[in-house]
Amino acid sequence: MLRNLLVGVFVISCLAHLAWAGSKSVRLKDGRVLTGEVTKTDDGYVIKMAFGEQTVKAGDVVSIVDVITPEEEFKQRFAKLDKKDPDARYALAQWAFRNNLMDEAKSECEAALDLQPKFERAELLMRQINAKVGQTKPPPRGDQDNPGASLDPRDLKGVFLSEEDIFRIRLVEARFSPSRVDEGPRGWDDNVSIVFRNKALETFVEGMAGKPPFDQREFANRFRTWRNPEKLSFMLKRLKEAGCEEVRDDIEIRQNPRVMIEFRSRVWPIVSGYCGSAQCHGGEKINGGFRLFNVVGRGDEIDYTNFLMLVATRVNKRRVVDRSQYEQSLLLQFGLPETLAEFKHPKTRPPLFKGKQDPKYGLILSWMKALAGTRMPDYHLKWTPPAGLKIQLTDTSGFDLLDRPAAQPKTPAKTGGGVDDLPVRKE
């Protein structure tokens, strides 16, 4: 009898610890969402994610729900969609594309083009869809003998930045011209599409009541008539004064700022063939605490994750992308010939650049100079870095959103002018 009782207690204990096993989405009180296999422990949960495990206390958990399939989520999004809005149809097509739902992506893209025939972004997405549908079987994942081997993004769900975090990065990196009541250099993102959610504008206006220039008669009404990029430029200088910095989470910049367009179209193709190869930091395993994702069917979530990996990684107190000393950036230093590099790559390999006169060097240098601020900004991300990545998301010295270098020329210059376990060779 006693033996049976002990066995029963043991079985119940085991079941309790396995009750949450399976793919779950765990929402925490600090806003983060962790996705993976969840196991119940005595005082909390262990979430097994793509690159390691994370333990959380039960009191820090808001909810644990089953992860719905992309197909189910598409149906939910479609049901809430404004079927006559081409931007909404395009946004859903883009989401479906990122989640490898090619039939749904094509259908929504066609619907967007029917509503707005000369919709350039939808036309570009349609070409991407057709190209991906026409692809042959992708190369083996993490093939260390093939530097061009790519990973399937479906194997890495939960690792990449969310759409909300992408909005947060855009909010910092976009460069807007000053409003009509402010002064400063002209920006180059004055035509991006911006949406203010959850009465963000009214919250800001209420917070500025009685403060200059809202103390002027009818100024609030005039402010409401401005184009959204001008409103946002004005707001970003005064959110703290208005006491409503939380409205950052209710601002959607729906298009890539120029610095990200340059990254995707010109910088990443250079980096992916060098740092992002399977033999370096693009393989299946994290190498030296640093990882890039050279995957099939790249979307915003992958490109922004790679962007963040580059700008947030520190190697022996030096950043891969240094916003205050551009030419000290390890992204440039590690690509130079050893005779020219102050900091050399830990492994001997052919240089990426012939020298500081190399056009590729000048292109990446100009792109760095267009980044926001002179220190690593706090993007206020909800994203949790995968285990094993030693990155620093903010500088301890803090960051002023308005602390930006002077605007750089649009044409890249023709001339050049953390991760503590990753060694740096220095002579």
VENHUCOR-V862429 format. One record per pair of residues at least 12 apart in sequence whose C-alpha atoms are under 6 Angstrom apart, sorted by the first residue. I is the first residue (numbers start at 1). GAP is how many residues later the second one is. D is the distance in Angstrom with one decimal. If there is no record, write none. Layout:
i:I gap:GAP d:D
i:I gap:GAP d:D
This chain:
i:17 gap:22 d:6.0
i:17 gap:23 d:4.6
i:17 gap:24 d:5.5
i:18 gap:21 d:5.5
i:20 gap:18 d:5.2
i:20 gap:19 d:5.0
i:20 gap:20 d:5.8
i:21 gap:16 d:5.5
i:21 gap:17 d:4.8
i:21 gap:18 d:5.0
i:22 gap:15 d:4.6
i:23 gap:13 d:5.0
i:23 gap:14 d:4.6
i:24 gap:12 d:5.6
i:24 gap:41 d:5.6
i:24 gap:42 d:4.7
i:24 gap:43 d:5.1
i:25 gap:39 d:5.7
i:25 gap:40 d:5.3
i:25 gap:42 d:5.7
i:26 gap:37 d:5.9
i:26 gap:38 d:4.6
i:27 gap:35 d:5.5
i:27 gap:36 d:5.3
i:28 gap:32 d:5.6
i:28 gap:33 d:4.5
i:28 gap:34 d:5.2
i:29 gap:31 d:5.6
i:29 gap:33 d:5.8
i:32 gap:350 d:4.9
i:35 gap:123 d:5.7
i:36 gap:12 d:5.3
i:36 gap:13 d:4.8
i:44 gap:12 d:5.7
i:44 gap:13 d:4.2
i:44 gap:14 d:4.1
i:51 gap:335 d:5.5
i:51 gap:336 d:5.4
i:52 gap:335 d:5.1
i:86 gap:26 d:4.5
i:86 gap:29 d:5.7
i:89 gap:19 d:5.5
i:89 gap:23 d:5.3
i:90 gap:19 d:5.7
i:90 gap:22 d:5.6
i:93 gap:12 d:4.2
i:93 gap:15 d:5.0
i:93 gap:16 d:5.4
i:98 gap:201 d:5.5
i:109 gap:13 d:5.9
i:142 gap:141 d:4.9
i:142 gap:142 d:4.4
i:144 gap:134 d:5.7
i:144 gap:135 d:5.8
i:147 gap:130 d:4.9
i:147 gap:131 d:4.7
i:147 gap:132 d:5.6
i:148 gap:129 d:5.9
i:150 gap:144 d:5.4
i:150 gap:145 d:4.7
i:150 gap:146 d:6.0
i:151 gap:144 d:4.4
i:152 gap:143 d:5.7
i:152 gap:144 d:5.7
i:160 gap:141 d:5.7
i:160 gap:145 d:5.7
i:161 gap:140 d:5.3
i:161 gap:144 d:5.8
i:165 gap:216 d:5.5
i:167 gap:85 d:5.6
i:167 gap:86 d:5.8
i:168 gap:211 d:5.9
i:169 gap:210 d:5.6
i:173 gap:199 d:5.3
i:174 gap:83 d:5.1
i:175 gap:12 d:4.9
i:175 gap:13 d:5.9
i:175 gap:14 d:5.5
i:176 gap:13 d:5.4
i:176 gap:14 d:5.5
i:176 gap:57 d:5.9
i:179 gap:51 d:5.3
i:179 gap:55 d:5.6
i:189 gap:68 d:5.9
i:190 gap:39 d:5.6
i:192 gap:63 d:5.7
i:193 gap:60 d:6.0
i:193 gap:61 d:5.4
i:194 gap:58 d:5.6
i:194 gap:59 d:4.6
i:194 gap:60 d:6.0
i:195 gap:57 d:5.1
i:196 gap:54 d:5.9
i:196 gap:55 d:4.9
i:197 gap:53 d:4.9
i:200 gap:47 d:5.7
i:207 gap:35 d:4.4
i:208 gap:34 d:5.0
i:276 gap:16 d:5.6
i:282 gap:12 d:5.7
i:288 gap:134 d:5.0
i:289 gap:99 d:5.6
i:289 gap:100 d:4.5
i:289 gap:101 d:5.2
i:289 gap:130 d:5.6
i:290 gap:99 d:5.7
i:292 gap:14 d:5.7
i:312 gap:79 d:5.6
i:312 gap:80 d:5.4
i:312 gap:81 d:5.4
i:313 gap:78 d:4.5
i:314 gap:104 d:4.5
i:314 gap:105 d:5.4
i:315 gap:104 d:4.7
i:315 gap:105 d:5.6
i:316 gap:104 d:4.9
i:323 gap:51 d:4.7
i:323 gap:52 d:5.6
i:324 gap:50 d:4.8
i:335 gap:16 d:5.1
i:335 gap:17 d:4.6
i:335 gap:18 d:5.7
i:336 gap:15 d:5.4
i:336 gap:17 d:5.3
i:336 gap:19 d:6.0
i:337 gap:14 d:5.2
i:343 gap:83 d:5.2
i:344 gap:81 d:5.1
i:346 gap:77 d:5.8
i:346 gap:78 d:5.4
i:346 gap:79 d:5.7
i:356 gap:60 d:4.8
i:357 gap:58 d:4.5
i:357 gap:59 d:5.9
i:359 gap:55 d:5.6
i:362 gap:51 d:5.2
i:362 gap:52 d:5.5
i:362 gap:53 d:5.2
i:362 gap:54 d:4.9
i:363 gap:49 d:5.1
i:366 gap:46 d:5.3
i:372 gap:32 d:5.4
i:373 gap:30 d:4.9
i:373 gap:31 d:3.9
i:376 gap:18 d:5.5
i:376 gap:19 d:5.6
i:377 gap:17 d:5.7
i:377 gap:22 d:5.4
i:378 gap:16 d:5.1
i:390 gap:28 d:4.6
i:390 gap:29 d:4.9
i:391 gap:27 d:4.7
i:392 gap:26 d:5.7
